[in-house]
Amino acid sequence: MTTAFTYNGGAVEPGETTNVRFTVSETYLGDPVRIPVTIVNGEHEGPTLCLAAATHGDELNGIEIVREVAHEWDHSDLRGTLVCLPVLNVPGFIAQQRYLPIYDRDLNRSFPGQSAGTSSKRIADRVFRNFIEPCDLCLDFHTSTRGRSNMLHARADMADSAVARVANAFASNVIIDSEGPDGSLRREASKAGTPSITVELGEAHRFQRPLIDAALEGVLSVMAEFGMLETETVKWPGWRTVIEGSDEKTWLRADAGGLVDMHHERGSLVEAGETVCTISDPFKAEVTKIEAPFTGLLIGIPQNPLVYPGNPLCHLVALEEPTLRAVRQIRG
């Protein structure tokens, strides 16, 4: 039997959709800081899925994903409930910066929160108790930090079978296996019994339509896996690699200061020993080559071409031979 979704101050009955501006804090003037929340409670029984975005205020791709699911999809056949949180970090979103402007705290290191804690922990507590912990699973959308861009991929604790089920259902080509940092939404939600994954896509300060559309397909696939949409099927991405250890991934770092010329795009397959990018001085007299230490995928690349020595350039992950053959075949 279907039931109402309840939160502090309200309830959404089966068959209803509610838009809420939920108070999580106050400004210096005592005005409320409120996050937008849309709750779609289906008429039919099923799990409760949380879709969260903009825990970092400048990461915009996820906002559009959550808004489209909440307001553009037909939910007449929905089995279960959608809890849609398009902008978790409202102060950071307004300032268009990554962290909470209040003492520059990272909301994604503040979960599950504390009702009598710091400002960020109080916000996290209000969000977590009302809208994340009551859910059966969660997708948390992120982008790379400013000046960088990520290939669409999932990050999940694959040792947790419930989390692995969510990650596999999202159907991305790459899954990076990790518990996640202490205080991150996905780690703390999973510990509390809400299996959660992080979905990384693109760069900050942008709507990137192809990546948004691909992530929406992933949402449909997850909903199909958990029986929320009987007309949809679970997707298979064609190939998949799960990156488990530190020897399967590395950051290529700048060995010199200067201007970066990338030789490959985000998501490119590069061969061991191949030049991934070059760094040159203003006169192009001194050129430093950055080579791939192994054959793999570039899941993260710089958008800002200016670097100091030691700056991270590219995030490279290895592929096992069967996966490598599949990627080469698909990409011709």
C-alpha positions as CSV (number, residue, x, y, z in Angstrom):
1,M,0.0,0.0,0.0
2,T,1.3,3.4,-0.9
3,T,2.0,5.9,1.8
4,A,2.6,9.6,2.2
5,F,6.2,11.0,2.1
6,T,6.6,13.1,5.2
7,Y,9.1,15.8,6.2
8,N,9.4,18.4,8.9
9,G,6.4,20.6,8.1
10,G,4.5,18.7,5.5
11,A,3.4,15.5,3.8
12,V,2.9,14.5,0.2
13,E,0.2,12.0,-0.4
14,P,0.2,9.2,-3.1
15,G,-0.6,10.7,-6.5
16,E,0.5,14.2,-5.5
17,T,3.5,16.4,-6.5
18,T,4.6,19.2,-4.2
19,N,7.1,22.0,-4.7
20,V,8.6,23.2,-1.4
21,R,11.1,25.9,-0.4
22,F,12.5,24.3,2.7
23,T,14.3,26.4,5.3
24,V,17.8,25.1,6.2
25,S,19.4,28.2,7.7
26,E,19.3,32.0,8.1
27,T,21.2,34.9,6.6
28,Y,23.1,37.6,8.6
29,L,19.8,39.6,8.5
30,G,17.8,36.7,9.9
31,D,16.1,36.0,6.6
32,P,15.5,32.3,5.8
33,V,17.9,30.3,3.5
34,R,15.6,27.9,1.7
35,I,16.4,25.1,-0.7
36,P,14.0,24.1,-3.5
37,V,12.5,20.6,-3.2
38,T,10.1,18.8,-5.5
39,I,8.5,15.6,-4.2
40,V,6.7,13.4,-6.7
41,N,4.8,10.6,-4.9
42,G,3.5,8.0,-7.3
43,E,0.1,6.4,-7.1
44,H,1.7,3.0,-7.1
45,E,3.9,1.4,-4.4
46,G,7.7,1.4,-5.0
47,P,11.0,2.7,-3.7
48,T,11.9,6.3,-2.9
49,L,14.7,7.7,-5.0
50,C,16.6,10.9,-4.1
51,L,18.2,13.0,-6.8
52,A,20.5,15.6,-5.4
53,A,22.6,18.3,-7.2
54,A,24.7,21.4,-6.5
55,T,26.1,20.4,-3.2
56,H,28.9,22.5,-4.6
57,G,27.2,25.7,-5.7
58,D,29.0,26.1,-9.0
59,E,28.3,22.6,-10.4
60,L,25.3,23.2,-12.7
61,N,24.8,20.2,-14.9
62,G,23.1,18.2,-12.1
63,I,20.7,21.0,-11.5
64,E,19.2,20.6,-15.0
65,I,19.1,16.8,-14.7
66,V,17.1,17.0,-11.5
67,R,14.8,19.7,-12.8
68,E,14.0,17.8,-16.0
69,V,13.2,14.6,-14.1
70,A,11.0,16.6,-11.7
71,H,9.1,18.8,-14.1
72,E,9.3,17.5,-17.6
73,W,8.9,13.7,-17.2
74,D,5.5,12.0,-17.2
75,H,5.1,10.5,-13.8
76,S,1.6,9.0,-14.3
77,D,3.0,5.5,-14.1
78,L,5.6,6.1,-11.4
79,R,5.9,3.3,-8.9
80,G,7.4,4.9,-5.7
81,T,8.5,8.4,-4.9
82,L,11.0,10.9,-6.3
83,V,12.7,13.4,-3.9
84,C,14.3,16.0,-6.1
85,L,16.9,18.4,-4.6
86,P,18.2,20.5,-7.5
87,V,20.2,23.0,-5.4
88,L,21.5,21.8,-2.0
89,N,24.0,24.6,-1.5
90,V,21.9,27.7,-2.1
91,P,24.3,30.2,-0.6
92,G,27.1,28.8,-2.8
93,F,24.8,28.8,-5.8
94,I,23.8,32.4,-5.3
95,A,27.5,33.4,-5.0
96,Q,28.4,31.0,-7.9
97,Q,31.2,29.4,-5.9
98,R,31.9,25.8,-4.8
99,Y,31.7,26.1,-1.1
100,L,29.4,27.7,1.4
101,P,30.4,31.4,1.6
102,I,30.1,31.1,5.4
103,Y,33.7,30.4,6.5
104,D,34.2,28.7,3.1
105,R,33.0,25.3,4.3
106,D,32.4,22.3,2.1
107,L,28.8,21.1,2.4
108,N,29.9,17.8,0.9
109,R,32.2,17.1,3.9
110,S,29.5,18.0,6.4
111,F,27.0,15.1,6.2
112,P,25.1,13.6,8.0
113,G,25.2,16.9,9.9
114,Q,24.6,17.9,13.4
115,S,21.7,20.0,14.7
116,A,23.8,21.9,17.2
117,G,27.0,22.0,15.1
118,T,28.7,24.4,12.7
119,S,26.6,26.3,10.1
120,S,27.4,23.7,7.4
121,K,26.6,20.8,9.7
122,R,23.3,22.4,10.6
123,I,22.4,22.7,6.9
124,A,23.5,19.2,6.2
125,D,21.5,17.9,9.2
126,R,18.3,19.5,8.0
127,V,18.7,18.2,4.5
128,F,19.9,14.7,5.5
129,R,17.2,13.9,8.1
130,N,14.3,15.2,6.0
131,F,15.1,14.3,2.4
132,I,18.0,11.8,2.1
133,E,17.9,9.4,5.0
134,P,14.2,8.5,4.4
135,C,15.0,7.4,0.8
136,D,15.8,3.9,-0.5
137,L,18.6,5.1,-2.8
138,C,20.2,8.3,-4.0
139,L,22.0,9.7,-7.0
140,D,24.3,12.7,-6.2
141,F,25.3,14.7,-9.3
142,H,28.6,16.6,-9.5
143,T,30.9,18.1,-12.0
144,S,34.7,18.7,-11.9
145,T,36.0,21.7,-10.1
146,R,36.4,25.0,-11.9
147,G,39.0,24.8,-14.7
148,R,38.6,21.1,-15.3
149,S,36.1,18.8,-17.1
150,N,35.1,15.2,-16.3
151,M,33.9,12.3,-18.5
152,L,30.6,11.0,-17.3
153,H,31.3,8.3,-14.7
154,A,30.1,7.0,-11.4
155,R,31.8,6.8,-8.0
156,A,30.6,4.1,-5.7
157,D,31.6,1.7,-2.9
158,M,31.5,-1.5,-4.9
159,A,32.2,-3.6,-1.8
160,D,28.7,-2.7,-0.6
161,S,26.3,-4.8,-2.7
162,A,23.4,-2.4,-2.4
163,V,25.5,0.5,-3.6
164,A,27.0,-1.7,-6.4
165,R,23.5,-2.4,-7.6
166,V,22.8,1.3,-8.0
167,A,26.1,2.0,-9.7
168,N,25.7,-0.9,-12.2
169,A,22.2,0.2,-13.0
170,F,23.3,3.7,-13.8
171,A,25.1,2.2,-16.8
172,S,28.1,4.4,-17.1
173,N,31.2,3.1,-18.9
174,V,33.5,3.9,-15.9
175,I,32.9,3.3,-12.2
176,I,35.6,4.4,-9.7
177,D,35.4,2.2,-6.7
178,S,35.8,4.0,-3.4
179,E,33.9,4.7,-0.2
180,G,34.1,8.4,-0.7
181,P,35.5,11.0,1.7
182,D,34.3,11.3,5.3
183,G,31.3,13.7,5.4
184,S,30.4,13.3,1.8
185,L,26.7,12.8,1.0
186,R,27.2,9.4,-0.8
187,R,29.4,7.9,2.0
188,E,27.2,9.0,4.9
189,A,23.9,8.2,3.2
190,S,25.1,4.7,2.3
191,K,26.3,4.2,5.9
192,A,22.8,5.3,7.1
193,G,21.1,2.7,4.9
194,T,20.4,4.8,1.7
195,P,22.7,3.2,-1.0
196,S,24.1,6.2,-2.8
197,I,26.5,7.0,-5.7
198,T,28.2,10.1,-7.0
199,V,27.7,10.8,-10.7
200,E,30.4,13.1,-12.2
201,L,29.9,14.9,-15.5
202,G,31.5,17.8,-17.2
203,E,32.7,21.1,-15.7
204,A,31.5,23.8,-13.4
205,H,29.5,26.9,-14.5
206,R,28.0,25.2,-17.5
207,F,25.0,23.3,-18.9
208,Q,26.5,20.7,-21.2
209,R,23.5,19.1,-23.0
210,P,25.1,15.9,-24.3
211,L,26.3,15.0,-20.8
212,I,23.0,15.9,-19.3
213,D,21.1,13.8,-21.8
214,A,23.4,10.8,-21.1
215,A,22.9,11.2,-17.3
216,L,19.2,11.3,-17.8
217,E,19.4,7.9,-19.6
218,G,21.3,6.7,-16.5
219,V,18.5,7.9,-14.2
220,L,15.9,6.0,-16.4
221,S,18.1,2.9,-16.1
222,V,18.2,3.1,-12.3
223,M,14.5,3.6,-12.1
224,A,14.0,0.5,-14.3
225,E,16.3,-1.6,-12.2
226,F,14.3,-0.8,-9.0
227,G,10.9,-1.2,-10.6
228,M,9.9,2.4,-10.6
229,L,9.1,2.5,-14.4
230,E,7.8,-0.8,-15.8
231,T,8.0,0.5,-19.4
232,E,11.8,1.2,-19.2
233,T,14.7,-1.3,-19.3
234,V,18.0,-1.4,-17.6
235,K,20.7,-0.1,-19.9
236,W,24.0,-1.7,-20.8
237,P,26.6,0.9,-21.8
238,G,28.4,-1.4,-24.3
239,W,31.5,-1.8,-22.1
240,R,32.4,-1.1,-18.5
241,T,35.5,-0.8,-16.3
242,V,35.5,-0.7,-12.5
243,I,38.6,1.1,-11.2
244,E,39.4,-0.5,-7.9
245,G,43.0,0.3,-6.9
246,S,45.4,3.2,-7.0
247,D,47.6,1.3,-9.6
248,E,44.6,1.5,-12.0
249,K,44.4,5.3,-12.0
250,T,46.8,8.3,-11.8
251,W,47.0,12.0,-12.1
252,L,49.3,13.3,-14.8
253,R,50.9,16.4,-13.3
254,A,52.7,19.3,-14.9
255,D,56.5,19.1,-14.8
256,A,56.9,22.7,-15.8
257,G,54.9,25.9,-15.6
258,G,53.4,27.4,-18.8
259,L,50.5,27.0,-21.2
260,V,49.0,23.6,-21.9
261,D,48.2,22.3,-25.4
262,M,45.9,19.2,-25.1
263,H,46.4,16.6,-27.8
264,H,43.3,14.6,-26.8
265,E,39.7,15.2,-25.7
266,R,37.9,14.2,-22.5
267,G,37.1,10.5,-22.7
268,S,39.8,9.7,-25.2
269,L,41.7,6.4,-25.2
270,V,45.5,7.1,-25.1
271,E,48.2,4.5,-25.6
272,A,51.2,4.0,-23.2
273,G,54.0,6.4,-24.1
274,E,51.7,8.6,-26.2
275,T,51.9,12.4,-25.7
276,V,48.8,13.4,-23.9
277,C,49.6,17.2,-23.9
278,T,52.5,19.6,-24.1
279,I,53.5,22.6,-21.9
280,S,55.3,25.5,-23.4
281,D,56.6,28.9,-22.4
282,P,55.3,32.2,-23.9
283,F,58.0,32.0,-26.7
284,K,57.3,28.3,-27.4
285,A,61.0,27.8,-27.0
286,E,60.7,25.3,-24.1
287,V,58.3,22.5,-24.7
288,T,57.6,19.8,-22.1
289,K,55.8,16.6,-23.2
290,I,53.4,14.8,-20.8
291,E,53.2,11.1,-21.8
292,A,50.7,8.4,-20.7
293,P,52.4,5.9,-18.3
294,F,49.9,3.2,-19.4
295,T,47.1,2.7,-21.9
296,G,43.9,4.1,-20.6
297,L,41.0,6.6,-20.6
298,L,41.3,10.3,-19.9
299,I,38.3,10.8,-17.6
300,G,39.4,14.3,-16.5
301,I,41.2,17.0,-18.5
302,P,42.0,20.7,-17.8
303,Q,39.9,23.5,-19.3
304,N,42.2,26.2,-18.0
305,P,45.4,26.0,-20.0
306,L,47.6,27.7,-17.4
307,V,49.7,25.6,-15.0
308,Y,52.3,25.7,-12.3
309,P,54.8,22.8,-11.9
310,G,53.0,20.1,-10.0
311,N,49.4,21.1,-11.0
312,P,47.2,18.2,-11.9
313,L,46.6,18.0,-15.6
314,C,44.7,14.8,-16.6
315,H,43.0,11.9,-14.7
316,L,44.0,8.7,-16.4
317,V,42.4,5.3,-15.7
318,A,43.6,1.9,-16.9
319,L,41.6,-0.6,-18.9
320,E,41.9,-4.4,-18.6
321,E,42.6,-6.2,-21.9
322,P,39.1,-7.5,-22.6
323,T,37.6,-4.0,-22.0
324,L,40.3,-2.4,-24.0
325,R,39.5,-4.6,-27.0
326,A,35.8,-3.8,-26.6
327,V,36.5,0.0,-26.5
328,R,38.7,-0.2,-29.6
329,Q,36.1,-2.2,-31.5
330,I,33.3,0.1,-30.6
331,R,35.3,3.2,-31.4
332,G,36.8,1.7,-34.6
